[in-house]
Structure formats: structure tokens, C-alpha cells
Amino acid sequence: MSLKNVHTPVLDTIVEKMIVTVDQSKKELFSIAEQSRDDYETLSAELAQVRTQVHQLIEEQEELERKARLARNQLSSVSKNFHTYSEARVRETYERAHDLQVKLLVSRQQEKQLLDRRNELERRLRTVECTIERAEHLVSQVSVVLNYLTQDMKQIGEELENARLKQGFGLQIMEAQEEERKRLSREIHDGPAQMMANVLLRSDLIERIYRERGGDEAMKEIRNLKKMVHAALYEVRRIIYDLRPMALDDLGLIPTLKKYLATIEEHIQSVNQSTTIHFHNMGSERRLPSKLEVALFRLIQESVQNALKHSAATEISVKLEIKEHHVLALIKDNGRGFDIKQKKNHSFGIMGMKERLELLEGDLSIRSKPDEGTLVIIRVPIVE
């Protein structure tokens, strides 16, 4: 999958908008839950009041029913002995019985209304309670989503950016390999190959001189030929050292580093650059696995070259400590430094170091500030 069309800032903007939208939704859900809790408390208070009213009304009805029974009994007695009571007494007994019956009917109607209201309140309470539970559940789910967006999704943007850089780094590696092949081809063609061709020509010339001028003149040409062979051998060894220092296999990491750093310091001082390179071995000088020695040499070489190319440092310090289970390398310079939070477009050197250390399961730490130099810390476990 090609990542060249992936724009990390656009992805970050989309993620930020998603976070804002989800956060607003969370607040709205929380507001709904709070409002539902207020409604629940109001309905609960009203339901308690209605239940109290129903209880009081039932007690009043029992009293009214008792009085209505007495009134009906009196009315029945008056009706049977109509002639013994006055008209006013009969009317009073009748009106009293009728009034109690009307009050009883009104009380029962009120009871029915209160019972309907109670049932409605109970249904609404159950609905509000369900709303509160669902709102709280949604708030918790939205919180999880929001946490995922604010933490993991931002890491996705960083991973995409790293993947894009790695893809660019891979292309850069292929281009560098092709350039390296071209460079080696030119160096071998212009150096050792040309010299070996001259050796063949000079050998033919020596044979002719020997036949025509004698042994003394031929010996002079042989001495010149010997110098030419030495020069060709030096060029071949230099090319081989650039590809892989042979001293790593023969002497080990520490002697090779000493020689390499001394050669670099001598070279930069020969071109009028006043940079001093110090090397300190703080641990043992025991040999390490071959792949680990090569990797550490390349990592330190890259760090020193970065300091020489970019920092304008006057002093570079390389410290190496080989412990029982890991190797620690510190490369420090007093150069201009840089802001480590600011990403550079073509920092493939650091990317290559990180890639190499990932294969070694090691760690890379870079500490730097503008005008305060740079410290590179490399820690690699020793796996036999």
C-alpha cells in the first residue's frame, strides 16, 4: 500500500473534529441523564403525595360509608313510621342521607382519579428510570470512544507518518545503493583497474627495456612498477575499508573505532577544520558477536558523521561501555543542537539508525536543544 498520498495533518484535523463531536454528544447525554434524574425525583415526590392522598381518601370513605349506613337506617325507620315524625324531621333525615350518598360518590370519583394518576406516575417513573440507565450506559460507552480517539487515534496518525517516512527511507536506501554502486564502479575503474592496466603495460615495457637496454634499466622500471602496485593495493584496501572495516573481524570493535575516529580527526584537521574527537572505553574490551560489532560501528559512525555534517561542533566525545548483558554508547557534541520536537523532512540518517536498532531490539535516545549540543544514547542488548 502506497502512503505517498496520505496527508497526516488532514487526518489529524478529521480526528480532532471527531473528538469535538463525540465530546459534545457526551455532554448532551450527560445533560439528558441529569434532567431525567430531576424528573425522577419530581415524579417520586408527586407519587408519594398521591399515595398519601389515596390513603386519606380511603379512610374518609370508610367514615362516610359508616355514616351513610346509619342515615339509610334512620331514613328506613322514618319511612316506616312516617306519621309519628314531623315533616321537618322527615325532610332533614332524607336530605342528610342524600348528602352523605353524594359525598360518598364524589369521594369514590376522586379515588378513581387519584388511582389513575398514581398508575400514570408509576409508568412514567419506570420510563424515566430506563432513560437514566440507557443515558448512563451511553455516557460510559462514549467515554470509552472518546478515550480511544484522544489517545489511540492520534497514535495512528503518528504511525502513518512513521510508515510514510519508512517508505521514503526504503526508496532512499535503494537510491543510495545505486549511487554507492556507481561510486564504487567509478572508483574501481579510475583507481585499481586503471593501475592494473598500467601494470600490464609497464610489464611489457620492462621486457622490452631488458632486451634493449640491459638489467639495470629494467630494475629501475621494476621499482617504479612496485610503487604502482603498492598504490593499487592501497586503493583496493581503502575501498574495502569503506565497505566493511576488516579490522572489525581481526581486532574487534574498540580498536577499529579508535583507528576510525583517529583517521577521521586527522582528515578533518587536514582540511582546516578544528574538530577534536575523543574516544573513551569505560568497560571491557571483550569481543562481541560479529553482527553486533558491525551494527554498533555503523551506528556510531552515523552519529559522528551527523555531528560533523550538521552541528558545526568543535568537540565530539564518543564513550563506549560493554557490560555483561548490554552495550551502551554515548556520542556527544558541543554543536548548534536542534529542536527534537520539530520533524525534519529528510532525516533518513536517524530513521536508518532506528531501523537498525529495531532489528537489534535496542533503544535510541536523542537529547538536544538549540545552541546546547546533542547527546545520542544507544543501548543494545547482547544476544550471543
Secondary structure, 3 states (H helix, E strand, C coil): CCCCCCCHHHHHHHHHHHHHHHHHHHHHHHHHHHHHHHHHHHHHHHHHHHHHHHHHHHHHHHHHHHHHHHHHHHHHHHHHCHHHCCHHHHHHHHHHHHHHHHHHHHHHHHHHHHHHHHHHHHHHHHHHHHHHHHHHHHHHHHHHHHHHHHHHHHHHHHHHHHHHHHHHHHHHHHHHHHHHHHHHHHHHHHHHHHHHHHHHHHHHHHHHHHHHHCHHHHHHHHHHHHHHHHHHHHHHHHHHHHHCCHHHHHCCHHHHHHHHHHHHHHHHHHCCCCCEEEEEECCCCCCCCHHHHHHHHHHHHHHHHHHHHHHCCCEEEEEEEECCCEEEEEEEECCCCCCCCCCCCCCHHHHHHHHHHHHHCCEEEEEECCCCCEEEEEEEECCC
